[in-house]
Amino acid sequence: MLEGHGREPLWQECNVSRTVGWFTSQFPVVLPRGGQDVEQTILEVKESLRKIPAKGMGYGLLRYLCQDGDQYHIVPQLLFNYLGEFKSSNHQEGVSIATEAIGPVQDEREARWFELEMTGIIRDDGLEMELIYDPVKYSPKEVTGLMDDYRTALIETITHCTQQHQTRPTPSDFSYAELTSEELEQIFKS
């Protein structure tokens, strides 16, 4: 499940500029399974995410506003929420990002909605990742192993991307043409 702020401009008449806060949207996503080739995995994930209409807003509309919305109820194991980039030097006078721990966001006696909840934020040019997990289903050792694997994959991805000399376009970069990845590859090889 991906979570977003829900403030995407869905249509021109919808102006949310004078509102405060987020209109949190959550929507299920099935990503392609990564293989050995980092570049191919990046391209497949990019294309999968870009195919989601209106950044997943339709899922919430179907799920919660339709009479038969329960048929769209999906409970994934993982919730992923990227909060964005925050720089303490950009705060307005008197307002800044709190650094204190906020404590538990959910009573531990309450049933968890997701087995794993991963939240990412870039704060002052550093990536911070937090993983909240169900201690009944996962041991601390398993979670540490998962985060170690995630860190390794992230470093591998960043290393690959920083070594590229040019951007590799994919079909979604060309909204005027309905190309497949294979057709696009042939065009650039010519």
Secondary structure by P-SEA (a helix, b strand, c coil): cccccccccccccccccccccccbbbbbbbcccccccaaaaaaaaaaaaaaccccaaaaaaaacccccccccbbbbcbbbbbccccccccccccbbbbcccccccccccccccccbbbbbbbcccbbbbbbbbccccccaaaaaaaaaaaaaaaaaaaaaaaaccbbbbcccccccccccaaaaaaaaac
